[in-house]
């Protein structure tokens, strides 16, 4: 979903880059300008500022990518935005087409602790009303069950994690976080998908189809919902 309002903050730019890149690819200036609904010249000026602040790597005429610092903030804002969209939709009953602007207003003014409590209240949802994946939280936990035991203390994860659904064919990663309730966790454990396990992406079907992976010497086909809830690092 494009951003229809006029952005003017660092967080909004990083959120837009994160959404377009899904945390991993370079973004063209023209692509970012179109997504945000502003002139390419204004985007270029802001990208230079973001590069000076250490949030992005910017190469004129080639594109921009997030640094680790920029990715962490972009992911946090994107996650918060999508959680609020879900809250407005499922709890308050607003239509999916009406939640984006409201979530934009809320995403910059709440605490990390509120994010954690909101995620727990919603049952750790995996996708927003428009089908986009909700990024993983910042907590240094390996499962949602672990999250329930640590209160809201913000012990941060040391490495960045991305859902299997975002990985390209031929890439690999180590499972760091699994989202879901005890039933989901037991099912994945039975398949050998546990935190610390290395997986390799063999094939991705188009249009959010199954993802075929290699794990512990065996081939597994994961549905798109499962692939959205297993997060890996070292890709």
C-alpha positions in Angstrom: 0.0 0.0 0.0 1.4 3.4 -1.0 1.9 6.3 1.4 -0.7 8.9 0.4 0.2 11.5 3.0 3.2 13.9 2.8 6.0 12.4 4.8 8.5 14.7 6.5 10.3 12.7 9.1 13.3 10.3 9.2 11.1 7.5 10.5 8.6 7.8 7.6 11.4 7.5 5.0 13.0 4.6 6.7 9.6 2.9 7.0 9.0 3.4 3.3 12.4 2.0 2.3 12.0 -1.0 4.6 8.5 -1.8 3.1 9.8 -1.5 -0.4 12.9 -3.5 0.2 11.5 -6.1 2.6 14.7 -5.5 4.5 17.1 -6.8 1.8 17.2 -5.1 -1.7 18.3 -1.8 -3.1 15.6 0.8 -3.9 15.7 3.3 -6.7 15.1 6.9 -5.9 12.3 7.1 -8.4 10.6 4.0 -6.9 10.8 5.6 -3.5 9.5 8.9 -4.7 6.5 7.3 -6.4 5.7 5.2 -3.3 5.8 8.2 -1.0 4.0 10.6 -3.4 6.7 13.3 -3.5 9.2 14.7 -6.0 12.4 12.7 -6.7 14.5 15.8 -6.0 13.1 16.0 -2.5 13.8 12.3 -1.9 17.4 12.7 -3.1 17.9 15.6 -0.6 16.6 13.5 2.2 18.6 10.4 1.3 21.8 12.4 1.5 20.8 13.5 5.0 19.9 9.9 6.0 23.3 8.8 4.7 25.1 11.4 6.8 23.2 10.2 9.8 24.2 6.6 9.2 20.7 5.2 8.4 21.3 4.4 4.7 24.0 3.8 2.1 23.1 6.0 -0.9 24.7 5.9 -4.3 23.5 8.5 -6.8 21.9 7.1 -9.9 22.0 3.6 -8.4 19.8 3.5 -5.3 19.7 3.2 -1.6 19.8 0.5 1.0 19.4 0.5 4.7 22.3 0.1 7.1 21.9 -2.0 10.2 20.9 1.1 12.1 18.4 2.1 9.5 16.9 -1.4 9.1 16.3 -1.7 12.9 14.4 1.6 13.0 12.5 1.0 9.7 11.5 -2.5 10.9 10.3 -1.2 14.3 8.1 1.5 12.7 6.8 -0.9 10.1 5.9 -3.5 12.7 4.2 -0.9 14.9 2.2 0.4 11.9 0.9 -3.0 10.9 0.0 -3.9 14.5 -2.1 -0.8 14.7 -3.8 -1.6 11.4 -4.7 -5.0 12.8 -6.0 -3.5 16.0 -8.2 -0.9 14.2 -9.5 -3.7 11.9 -10.1 -6.6 14.2 -10.8 -4.9 17.5 -12.4 -1.6 16.5 -14.1 -2.9 13.3 -12.7 -0.4 10.8 -12.6 -1.4 7.2 -9.1 -2.5 5.9 -9.1 0.4 3.4 -9.6 2.9 6.2 -6.9 1.8 8.7 -3.7 2.9 6.9 -4.0 6.7 7.6 -5.0 6.1 11.3 -2.1 3.8 11.8 0.3 6.4 10.3 -0.8 8.8 13.0 -0.3 6.3 15.9 3.0 4.7 14.8 5.3 7.6 15.9 3.9 8.4 19.3 3.9 5.1 21.4 6.5 3.3 23.4 8.2 0.0 22.8 6.5 -1.4 25.8 3.1 -0.6 24.3 4.2 -2.4 21.1 4.9 -5.6 23.1 1.6 -5.4 25.0 -0.4 -4.7 21.8 1.3 -7.7 20.1 0.4 -10.0 23.0 -3.2 -8.7 23.1 -3.6 -9.4 19.4 -2.2 -12.9 19.7 1.1 -12.2 17.9 -0.5 -11.7 14.4 1.6 -12.5 11.3 -0.1 -10.4 8.6 -1.7 -7.0 8.4 -5.2 -6.5 6.9 -3.6 -6.0 3.5 -1.6 -9.3 3.6 1.9 -7.9 4.4 4.0 -9.7 7.0 4.3 -8.2 10.4 8.1 -8.0 11.2 9.5 -9.8 14.2 9.9 -7.9 17.5 13.2 -6.6 19.0 13.1 -8.9 22.0 15.8 -11.4 22.4 13.5 -14.4 22.5 13.3 -17.5 20.3 9.5 -18.1 20.5 6.4 -16.2 21.4 6.1 -18.4 24.5 9.5 -17.1 25.6 8.1 -13.6 25.2 5.4 -14.2 27.8 8.1 -15.0 30.5 10.3 -11.9 30.1 7.8 -9.2 30.9 8.3 -6.1 28.9 12.1 -5.7 29.5 13.6 -4.6 26.3 16.6 -7.0 26.0 17.3 -6.5 22.4 18.2 -9.2 19.8 21.8 -9.1 18.7 21.2 -9.8 15.0 18.6 -8.9 12.4 16.0 -11.5 11.5 13.9 -11.9 8.4 11.0 -14.2 7.6 11.7 -17.2 5.4 9.0 -15.9 3.0 11.4 -13.0 2.1 14.4 -15.1 1.2 15.6 -15.7 -2.3 16.2 -19.1 -3.9 19.7 -20.3 -3.1 20.0 -18.3 0.2 20.5 -19.8 3.6 19.9 -18.8 7.2 19.7 -19.9 10.8 16.3 -20.0 12.5 16.3 -17.4 15.3 12.7 -16.8 16.1 9.4 -18.7 15.6 6.1 -16.9 15.9 3.0 -18.7 17.0 1.2 -20.5 19.9 2.2 -23.8 21.5 0.3 -25.8 18.8 2.3 -24.1 16.0 5.6 -24.6 17.9 5.0 -28.3 18.5 4.2 -28.8 14.8 7.4 -27.1 13.7 9.5 -29.0 16.2 8.1 -32.2 14.8 9.4 -31.1 11.4 12.8 -30.3 12.8 12.3 -26.5 12.5 13.7 -25.3 15.8 15.8 -22.2 16.8 19.4 -22.7 15.9 18.7 -24.9 12.8 20.2 -23.9 9.5 17.9 -24.0 6.5 18.5 -23.5 2.7 15.9 -22.1 0.3 15.5 -24.5 -2.7 12.5 -23.1 -4.5 9.9 -20.4 -4.1 6.6 -20.7 -5.9 5.1 -17.5 -7.3 2.2 -15.6 -5.9 2.8 -16.4 -2.2 3.0 -20.1 -3.0 4.9 -22.8 -1.0 8.6 -22.4 -0.2 10.7 -25.5 -0.5 13.6 -25.7 1.9 16.3 -28.1 2.8 16.6 -28.7 6.6 18.6 -31.4 8.4 19.1 -33.2 5.0 15.4 -33.4 4.2 13.3 -31.4 1.8 10.2 -29.6 3.2 7.5 -27.6 1.5 6.3 -24.8 3.7 3.0 -22.9 3.1 3.2 -19.2 2.9 1.7 -18.7 6.4 4.4 -20.9 8.0 7.1 -19.2 5.9 5.9 -15.8 7.3 6.3 -17.0 10.9 9.8 -18.5 10.9 12.6 -15.9 11.1 16.2 -16.4 10.2 19.5 -14.5 10.4 22.8 -14.9 8.5 21.1 -14.9 5.1 
